[in-house]
Amino acid sequence: MENYQEYKKIKGEIDAALQQIENRLHSFPKNEMGLVPDVIRKTPEYIETKKQWNKYWSLLRSINQIGVKKFKKEIQKEYQDKRDAANKRYLENLIK
């Protein structure tokens, strides 16, 4: 990971994969308390999906730990630009 664009690309790919896995996890039936029953948690499909989720979540954490330190200024600038654009749109709508 040499530059910010590469970091964002890798992070985006991991986020997309994690979202797909989370959608699969949410598709499992839940009991009245909103939890996945133990019977389903013991199925190979659920176990494999949970392992994949753990793997990608750990990978995302690792990437973020590196990226936040290495690209701190770029992340702050991007965040500030988004905030400025949102504030500008808000003010424009307020004036109308």
Contacts in CASP RR format, 6 or more apart in sequence:
PFRMAT RR
TARGET T0000
AUTHOR 0000-0000-0000
METHOD contacts of the structure
MODEL  1
MENYQEYKKIKGEIDAALQQIENRLHSFPKNEMGLVPDVIRKTPEYIETK
KQWNKYWSLLRSINQIGVKKFKKEIQKEYQDKRDAANKRYLENLIK
1 7 0 8 1.000
1 10 0 8 1.000
1 63 0 8 1.000
1 66 0 8 1.000
1 67 0 8 1.000
1 70 0 8 1.000
4 71 0 8 1.000
4 74 0 8 1.000
7 63 0 8 1.000
7 66 0 8 1.000
7 67 0 8 1.000
7 70 0 8 1.000
7 71 0 8 1.000
10 63 0 8 1.000
11 60 0 8 1.000
11 63 0 8 1.000
11 64 0 8 1.000
14 56 0 8 1.000
14 59 0 8 1.000
14 60 0 8 1.000
14 63 0 8 1.000
15 60 0 8 1.000
17 56 0 8 1.000
18 53 0 8 1.000
18 56 0 8 1.000
18 57 0 8 1.000
18 60 0 8 1.000
21 49 0 8 1.000
21 52 0 8 1.000
21 53 0 8 1.000
21 56 0 8 1.000
22 53 0 8 1.000
24 49 0 8 1.000
25 49 0 8 1.000
25 50 0 8 1.000
25 53 0 8 1.000
28 36 0 8 1.000
28 40 0 8 1.000
28 46 0 8 1.000
28 49 0 8 1.000
29 36 0 8 1.000
29 37 0 8 1.000
29 40 0 8 1.000
30 36 0 8 1.000
30 37 0 8 1.000
31 37 0 8 1.000
36 46 0 8 1.000
40 46 0 8 1.000
41 47 0 8 1.000
67 75 0 8 1.000
68 75 0 8 1.000
END
